[in-house]
């Protein structure tokens, strides 16, 4: 579902739970539980000890990543974040998704409970940092939920992820160039393809929407040609663009 540019303050989209209770009658936590698409988020909120906070008076605005959004993270990273010894780090990430008060989507830079600011822009759909809002204005008794397709990371976490993504690209090019120069364009294209897929699956949080679109387009374009050299160059240009985007 795409978010319209013109949002009226008075328009509130209520979500009905499986038990037939309107989301506006339930708090943020119970609304998320009823929705069924935030199982990972709810588990993370419990692990961080934030349940009582988000069931409090508020009001809060929560940018809620879906289970599919969490699935974009490397599995080992998510497992690590849910460990008791990493509670502080998990709390910082989750509170980066929470803004005090009820905010209506528009171009702005609201401060989060974590302390850092989010950047909200409108580009046909609303983007919160590098995440797209896929559903907006889900009313809860103590706030509002906007559903997003990517987990937001505070600056320090995004910096680490961006560094890891850049390193992955550098390794791919270091391996691919000698193969290409040795006449093994097929092998070079294969290295670049695996790298592009890995970036989209495991490092999506560090990439802008434009960089992700270029990688996805490149992967599609390579299917339209049987020329291995052309495939390698299509993917190489997308990887170069992603590298510049990550700097």
VOGU-3710 file (C-alpha; in Angstrom, 3 decimals, decimal comma):
1> xxxxxxxxxx> 0,000/0,000/0,000  1,557/3,294/-1,053  1,272/6,385/1,104  -0,361/9,416/-0,476  1,501/12,727/-0,406  -1,469/14,673/0,973  -2,328/13,337/4,401  -5,097/14,960/6,398  -4,537/15,221/10,147  -8,095/14,090/10,729
11> xxxxxxxxxx> -7,660/10,891/8,706  -6,842/7,950/10,969  -6,658/4,471/9,565  -7,777/2,002/12,237  -6,546/-1,553/12,169  -8,923/-4,316/13,195  -7,380/-7,213/15,070  -8,367/-10,839/14,624  -10,558/-10,548/17,702  -12,446/-7,640/16,167
21> xxxxxxxxxx> -11,060/-4,942/18,499  -10,222/-1,612/16,869  -6,535/-0,747/17,126  -7,503/2,692/18,410  -8,848/1,049/21,576  -5,574/-0,793/22,278  -2,140/0,533/23,182  0,822/0,420/20,821  2,112/-2,960/22,034  -1,272/-4,697/21,895
31> xxxxxxxxxx> -1,952/-3,134/18,487  1,342/-4,521/17,176  0,572/-7,962/18,595  -2,900/-7,973/17,029  -1,585/-6,953/13,619  0,372/-10,192/13,235  3,155/-8,731/11,080  5,321/-7,423/13,931  6,284/-10,651/15,732  10,013/-9,886/15,594
41> xxxxxxxxxx> 9,494/-6,292/16,706  7,369/-7,400/19,659  9,991/-9,999/20,634  12,695/-7,312/20,453  10,621/-4,884/22,537  10,220/-7,588/25,198  13,944/-8,434/25,119  14,814/-4,750/25,582  12,383/-4,351/28,482  10,402/-1,647/26,678
51> xxxxxxxxxx> 6,938/-3,185/26,923  5,802/-1,087/29,887  7,224/2,060/28,304  5,278/1,558/25,080  2,155/0,652/27,031  2,504/3,925/28,951  0,489/7,099/28,556  2,587/8,518/25,730  1,623/9,597/23,229  4,263/8,047/20,981
61> xxxxxxxxxx> 4,785/7,742/17,245  6,350/4,401/16,365  7,920/3,632/13,003  7,358/-0,115/13,099  9,454/-2,471/10,951  7,553/-5,532/9,742  8,819/-9,081/10,138  9,925/-8,861/6,496  11,972/-5,762/7,363  13,773/-7,602/10,161
71> xxxxxxxxxx> 14,352/-10,529/7,796  16,568/-8,226/5,699  19,071/-8,079/8,554  21,806/-10,730/8,692  20,426/-13,578/10,785  23,461/-13,591/13,047  23,065/-9,850/13,737  19,456/-10,242/14,844  20,325/-13,239/17,017  23,152/-11,281/18,580
81> xxxxxxxxxx> 20,962/-8,245/19,297  18,442/-10,379/21,173  21,072/-11,673/23,604  20,761/-10,281/27,170  24,297/-8,877/27,093  23,346/-6,674/24,110  20,230/-5,191/25,701  21,653/-1,662/25,683  22,450/-1,802/21,980  19,014/-3,266/21,175
91> xxxxxxxxxx> 17,323/-0,573/23,248  19,173/2,147/21,331  18,004/0,708/18,012  14,387/0,303/19,115  14,096/3,744/20,707  15,465/5,175/17,443  12,120/4,069/15,988  10,079/6,024/18,564  9,258/9,738/18,482  7,538/11,497/21,407
101> xxxxxxxxxx> 4,039/12,728/20,546  1,814/11,952/17,571  3,360/13,146/14,328  1,750/13,368/10,917  3,889/12,321/7,988  5,486/15,279/6,217  9,005/16,396/5,379  10,652/16,920/8,746  13,463/15,760/11,038  11,901/14,713/14,358
111> xxxxxxxxxx> 14,045/13,798/17,370  13,645/10,226/18,584  13,522/8,857/22,123  17,032/7,514/21,440  18,193/11,103/20,949  19,159/11,193/17,278  16,925/12,655/14,594  15,150/10,899/11,744  14,962/12,365/8,243  11,511/12,139/6,680
121> xxxxxxxxxx> 11,153/13,072/3,006  8,461/12,640/0,380  9,492/11,060/-2,924  6,167/9,788/-4,208  6,063/7,722/-1,034  7,348/8,808/2,351  10,871/7,740/3,271  12,153/7,672/6,845  15,921/7,681/6,429  16,261/4,779/3,967
131> xxxxxxxxxx> 12,989/3,024/4,892  9,727/3,357/2,974  6,479/3,890/4,837  4,176/1,151/3,542  1,201/1,938/5,801  0,514/5,033/7,845  -1,630/6,339/10,671  -2,535/3,130/12,480  -4,212/4,509/15,576  -3,481/3,229/19,093
141> xxxxxxxxxx> -4,817/4,493/22,410  -1,421/5,963/23,309  -0,075/6,974/19,922  0,194/6,100/16,262  2,090/3,525/14,218  3,603/4,055/10,774  4,699/0,766/9,166  8,130/0,712/7,483  9,897/-1,838/5,279  13,435/-1,507/6,702
151> xxxxxxxxxx> 14,879/-1,505/10,217  16,283/1,932/11,081  19,789/2,059/12,511  21,301/4,872/14,619  24,334/6,529/13,057  26,972/4,366/14,753  25,237/1,177/13,608  24,697/2,503/10,077  28,374/3,481/9,903  29,445/-0,051/10,813
161> xxxxxxxxxx> 27,031/-1,573/8,301  28,125/0,831/5,570  31,773/-0,033/6,227  30,961/-3,734/5,973  29,080/-3,178/2,709  31,960/-1,161/1,239  34,419/-3,889/2,206  32,212/-6,451/0,458  32,226/-4,398/-2,738  36,008/-3,904/-2,607
171> xxxxxxxxxx> 36,575/-7,656/-2,213  34,218/-8,399/-5,113  35,989/-5,961/-7,442  39,433/-7,214/-6,362  38,321/-10,718/-7,323  36,328/-9,759/-10,387  38,793/-7,531/-12,244  41,558/-10,170/-12,643  38,969/-12,675/-13,838  37,603/-10,207/-16,388
181> xxxxxxxxxx> 41,090/-9,299/-17,629  41,956/-12,983/-17,945  39,024/-13,500/-20,304  36,798/-15,104/-17,662  33,931/-12,632/-17,925  31,412/-15,276/-16,856  33,222/-15,823/-13,545  33,576/-12,076/-13,018  29,860/-11,498/-13,641  29,031/-14,305/-11,211
191> xxxxxxxxxx> 31,121/-12,678/-8,467  29,441/-9,322/-9,048  25,977/-10,905/-9,123  26,470/-12,690/-5,803  27,756/-9,436/-4,286  24,778/-7,404/-5,532  22,355/-9,964/-4,110  24,229/-10,019/-0,794  24,091/-6,220/-0,561  20,339/-6,223/-1,113
201> xxxxxxxxxx> 19,674/-9,049/1,315  22,149/-8,421/4,122  23,175/-4,761/3,864  19,960/-3,090/2,720  19,894/-0,947/5,846  23,060/0,858/4,761  21,901/1,570/1,201  19,746/4,412/-0,039  16,614/3,608/-2,006  18,366/4,852/-5,159
211> xxxxxxxxxx> 21,338/2,517/-4,667  19,044/-0,444/-4,017  17,038/0,366/-7,129  20,224/0,500/-9,244  21,344/-2,894/-7,943  17,922/-4,430/-8,565  17,776/-2,922/-12,055  21,258/-4,219/-12,861  20,317/-7,741/-11,762  17,257/-7,598/-14,028
221> xxxxxxxxxx> 19,200/-6,201/-16,981  21,780/-8,990/-16,832  18,975/-11,488/-17,481  18,252/-9,765/-20,796  21,705/-10,331/-22,301  23,820/-13,436/-22,850  27,003/-11,395/-23,278  29,053/-12,110/-20,154  31,231/-9,029/-20,639  28,157/-6,814/-20,805
231> xxxxxxxxxx> 26,689/-8,540/-17,738  29,889/-7,873/-15,806  29,898/-4,189/-16,766  26,215/-3,700/-15,919  26,791/-5,114/-12,449  30,124/-3,320/-11,982  28,519/0,061/-12,648  25,806/-0,691/-10,079  28,406/-1,772/-7,514  30,440/1,385/-8,140
241> xxxxxxx> 27,304/3,490/-7,596  26,537/1,620/-4,380  30,082/2,151/-3,125  29,844/5,919/-3,707  26,434/5,934/-2,015  27,952/4,308/1,077  30,736/6,889/1,532
//
